[in-house]
Structures are given as C-alpha cells and as structure tokens.
Amino acid sequence: MPHLIVRGIQAEQMATISEPLAVELAALCQCGTDNFTIECLHTTGVFGGKIVESFPFIEVAWFERGQEVRDQFAQIVTKHVLSLGIPEVEMAFVAYQKESYYANGEHF
C-alpha cells in the first residue's frame, strides 16, 4: 500500500523503472508488487520570475515500518531514480495511522 507521489520526474522516465522498483520494494516490505502505487504529478516550478524545472522529489505515504526499512526503502528508490541520469532526488515519508486510514468506509 505504499504510495509514491513523484514530482519533477517525467512519467515516461518513472515508467521505465517502475517494474524493477516495485519488485525490489515488495521484497523489502514483504508484500506483493500490486500493493504499490506510483503517481507522477505534473508540476511547474517558478523561481526568480521565471518558470524552471521542478526539483525531483518523492513523497512516500505508507504505514510505518521502522527506521531500518525506511532507510532501505529510500536507498532502493534513490538508486533507481539516479539510474535515470537524474543527479539528485529528495524524499519524505508520511506515516498513515491505521485508525485514520479507510477503505470503502471502514478503517484498518
């Protein structure tokens, strides 16, 4: 169920790494690859009165799995993104609380 929300990286680029990325993350998180959602948002950066490229940033929304898994998750995602020739990427994790997450009107 981890959701990766991607800014500043083209969807076409993410598509090329999405399968091996999901396989590696699924092994780490001990779940199926179908548990992952990767969405690329169209963003427009602005700075100094001009339109600029958006900085590569990935937000990971998930149920907390601990520091060790979080560190490994970040390393896996970074490795795949850098393989695209992108020189730098930043990432932040947002932890869902089970009692605050609903599927079809029922909380987990």
N, C-alpha and C positions, 0 to 999 in steps of 0.2 A: 503494500500500500504506500510505500514512499512515493511522494510526488516531487519530481524535479521540475522547477519552473525556471526556464532559461531566458536570459536577456543578453543581447549583444552578440549572439552567435546565431548564424543563419540556420533555419530549419533543415535545409539541404545538408549542411555540414553535420548537424546532430544526427540526422538520419543515417549517415554512413557509419557512425559509431554506436548507434542505439542498440543493435543486437548483441555485440560482444560486451558492451557496457552492462546491459541488463543481465546477461548470463553471469558475469563476474559479481555483480551486486547481489544477485539472487543466491549465489553460493555463500557469500558473506552473511547475508541476512537469513539464510536457511528458509527460503520461500521460493515460489515459482516466479518465473520471469514475467508472468501476466499480472503480478502484483504491483508492477512499476508503471508509473505514468510519467512521461516526459512531454512537456509542453514548451514550445518556443513562442515567446511573446514578441510581437513587433514593438520596438521601442524607438524613439527618436531622441537622441542626445542633443542637448543645447549647451553651449558654453561660449562666453565672450561675445554674445550677439550673433553666433553662428550655429548652424546645425553641424554636429560632429557625430562620429560613430559612437554607439553606446558601448560602455565598458563591459566585457564578459563577466557576467555574474549569475550564479546559480543558487536558488533558494531551494532547500530540501525540507519539505514538510513531512513529518513522519511520527510514529510512536517511538519514543526514546529507547535506544538500545545500549546506552552506556558509552563512555569515553573511548574505549578501545575500538569498538565497532564504528563509532562516529569518525575516529581518526582514519581507520582503514577505508571507510566509505569515501571520505574526502580525497584520500590518496588515489583510489581507483578512478573516481570521476576526473580528477585533475590529470592523471596520466592519459586518459582517453581524449580529453579536450586538448591537451598540449600536442597530442599526436596529429591534430588537425593543422598544426602550424600556428596556432594561437599562442602568443608568447606568455600570456598571463591570464589567470582566471581567479576570481574570488568566490567564496561560497559561504552561506549561512544556513544554519539548521533551525527549524521551528518545530518544537515538540507539541504534538497534539496530546490532550488528556482524554483517556478513554471515555470518561463520563460526559465529555463535551463534544464527542465525535458521533455523528448519527448516520445511519444508513437506512433509508426508507422509513424514517421517523423513529427508529429505535437506536438508543445509544449502545456503544460497545461495552 
